[in-house]
């Protein structure tokens, strides 16, 4: 039986794809259009999700705080110049890296020690960190839905239960 956190990660990938599919249906300017909202543009939200997903994979892989944050800052700058198609490819490639990493794990309940300057030391489980990545993405996909509505466009439903329905109808 697949560990629940792996199923949740699959949901995260599915929901990100739904967002990209919706954004590509709209005019290109919507992705980078500046608006008064939680983020200055949808492109900035997508960059944030991507950078943070990267950051957590690095933490889970054992990299240290300073190294991870230096890489995250570089990546954030790189994301500023990317078009939606490039960002989508980057998300897909990162999801493949996550899946390869998660497939190598023998126990999703393995303890992981995180040490950060801003929060201190935390001993948690690998499955908890995957749950965090998924929750973080869900939160910001909600931001994107609100921003789309603000711009006069319907969002897309990315609820977990819709993922379950779609998954079960394909099996």
Buried (B, 14 or more C-beta within 10 A) or exposed (E): EEBEBBBBBBBBBBBBBBBBEBBEEBEEEBBEBEBEBBBBBBBBBBBBBBBBBBBBBBBBEEBEBEEBBEBBEEBBEEBEEBEBEEBBEBBEEBBEEBBEEBEEBEEBEEEBEBEBEEEEEEEBBBBBBBBEBBEBBBEBBBBBBEBBEEBEBEBBEBEBEBBEEEEEEEE
